[in-house]
Amino acid sequence: MENEVLIERAKAFVQAVAAQAPWAEIEPYYAPDVSQEEFPNRLLPKGTVRNLEALREASARAGR
């Protein structure tokens, strides 16, 4: 992909997340082997690492 296409795709992803779009709209931006690392915070004192399935489950729990 050309840089412009990648930039536009990244902007679309950020806009979808900022708009709290449904998971079905956000999921296509993730690669099947995605790994999201969340650092320790007040909600998750030990932090966590999520794969695509765990992201789906978290989204469902959040009602998206």
N, C-alpha and C positions, 0 to 999 in steps of 0.2 A: 504494500500500500504506500501511496505517497504520503508525505508528511501532512499535507492539508487534510487528507481523508482521516488520518489518525487523530489530528487535532479536533476535527468536527465530531468524530465519534466520542472522544473524551469529553467534549463539551456536552454532547447529548446525554452521556451517562451521568455527569454531574447534575445536569438540569433535572433528569428523571429522579435522582436520589433526593435532590433539594425539594422537589415537588411531592415527595413521598408517594411516588407512583407505585402501583401494584407490582408484586414480585414478578409476575409474568412479563411485565414491561422492562424490568431491570435485569432479570436473569440472562438474557441473550448477550449481555456485555461481559459475562464471566466465562473464562475458559473452563473446560471440564475438570482440569486439575488445579483449580484455584486453591490458594491457601491464604486465609485472612488471619492475621495475628492482631489480637487486641491486647494491648498492654494493661497491666494492673490498674484498676481504678476503683471507685467506691462501689460500683455495681458488681464488678468481678475482681475482687482483691488479688486473685492469683493470675488474672488475665485468662486468655483462652486462644486456641487456634481452631479455626473452622474450615472445613472443606465445603464443596458445593452443596452436598446433602445437608450439612449442619447449617449452612446459610439459608437453605429452603425452610428448614424446621424453625429457625429463629424468626424468619419472616412470617411464617404461619402463626407462631405464638404472638407476634406483634399485631396480627390481624391485617396483614397486607396481602 
